[in-house]
Amino acid sequence: MTAAIKIPKRRSVYVIYNEERNRSKIGMSVDPTQRLRNLQTGNDAALSLPYYLEMDADLAPRVEKRARRIGEEAGKNRTREWLANTSPSEAQSYVQRAYEIERGRNRI
């Protein structure tokens, strides 16, 4: 008998903030608080999780990608998932805008 693989139906797009470097990470996880703990391990700067937005798992990758693109279009330099000189509220606005755009695309 083969065990069924559980695929999460919900995921979150999150903002993790590094105050010391004033940069925000936009990422995706089933458990953003666990992701924060994992990132904090081995990171000398304190990180925080000021925001996350839970959504359908199939929508999350598109929202994450678009949110980063919105940040880049706003002039933020990006290193992988981190946006330089980006406050948590700015990053949150990118995620919210991306969610509205991508959610609307699902309705078409």
C-alpha positions as CSV (number, residue, x, y, z in Angstrom):
1,M,0.0,0.0,0.0
2,T,1.4,3.4,-1.0
3,A,1.0,6.3,1.4
4,A,-0.8,9.3,0.0
5,I,1.2,12.5,-0.3
6,K,-0.6,15.4,1.3
7,I,-0.4,18.5,-0.9
8,P,-1.2,21.7,1.0
9,K,-4.2,23.5,-0.3
10,R,-3.1,26.8,1.3
11,R,0.2,28.7,1.3
12,S,1.2,32.1,2.4
13,V,3.2,34.8,0.7
14,Y,5.2,36.5,3.4
15,V,7.4,39.4,4.2
16,I,10.4,38.8,6.4
17,Y,12.2,42.0,7.4
18,N,15.9,42.6,8.3
19,E,15.9,45.9,10.1
20,E,19.7,46.1,10.3
21,R,20.0,46.0,6.5
22,N,16.6,47.6,5.8
23,R,15.6,44.9,3.4
24,S,12.6,42.8,3.0
25,K,12.3,39.2,1.8
26,I,9.2,38.2,-0.2
27,G,8.7,34.5,-0.2
28,M,6.2,31.7,0.0
29,S,5.7,29.0,2.6
30,V,3.1,26.7,4.1
31,D,4.3,27.9,7.6
32,P,5.8,31.4,7.6
33,T,6.6,31.4,11.3
34,Q,8.7,28.2,10.8
35,R,10.3,29.8,7.7
36,L,11.3,32.8,9.9
37,R,12.9,30.4,12.5
38,N,14.8,28.6,9.7
39,L,16.1,31.8,8.3
40,Q,17.0,33.2,11.7
41,T,19.3,30.2,12.3
42,G,22.7,31.3,11.3
43,N,21.7,34.9,10.6
44,D,23.4,37.4,12.9
45,A,20.8,40.1,12.2
46,A,17.4,40.0,13.9
47,L,14.6,39.1,11.5
48,S,10.9,39.7,11.9
49,L,7.7,38.5,10.2
50,P,5.6,41.6,9.9
51,Y,3.2,40.3,7.3
52,Y,1.9,37.2,5.5
53,L,-1.2,36.6,3.4
54,E,-2.7,33.1,3.2
55,M,-4.1,32.0,-0.2
56,D,-4.8,29.0,-2.4
57,A,-1.6,27.0,-3.0
58,D,-1.8,27.3,-6.8
59,L,-2.1,31.1,-6.6
60,A,0.9,31.7,-4.2
61,P,3.8,31.2,-6.6
62,R,2.3,33.7,-9.1
63,V,1.7,36.3,-6.3
64,E,5.2,35.8,-4.9
65,K,6.8,36.3,-8.4
66,R,4.6,39.3,-9.2
67,A,5.2,41.0,-5.8
68,R,8.9,40.9,-6.4
69,R,8.5,42.3,-9.9
70,I,6.3,45.1,-8.5
71,G,9.2,45.9,-6.1
72,E,11.7,46.0,-8.9
73,E,9.5,48.2,-11.0
74,A,9.3,50.6,-8.0
75,G,13.1,50.8,-8.2
76,K,14.1,48.4,-5.5
77,N,17.3,46.4,-6.2
78,R,16.7,42.7,-5.7
79,T,19.1,40.0,-4.5
80,R,17.2,36.7,-5.0
81,E,14.1,37.1,-2.8
82,W,15.4,40.2,-0.8
83,L,14.5,43.7,-1.8
84,A,17.0,46.4,-0.7
85,N,15.9,49.6,1.0
86,T,12.4,48.2,1.4
87,S,10.3,48.7,4.5
88,P,7.9,46.1,5.7
89,S,4.9,48.3,4.7
90,E,6.3,48.8,1.2
91,A,6.8,45.0,0.8
92,Q,3.4,44.4,2.2
93,S,1.9,46.7,-0.4
94,Y,3.7,44.8,-3.2
95,V,2.2,41.5,-2.0
96,Q,-1.3,42.9,-1.6
97,R,-1.2,44.5,-5.1
98,A,0.2,41.3,-6.6
99,Y,-2.6,39.3,-4.9
100,E,-5.3,41.5,-6.3
101,I,-3.9,41.3,-9.8
102,E,-3.4,37.5,-9.7
103,R,-6.7,36.8,-8.0
104,G,-8.4,38.8,-10.7
105,R,-6.7,36.8,-13.4
106,N,-8.1,33.6,-11.9
107,R,-11.6,34.9,-12.5
108,I,-11.2,35.4,-16.2
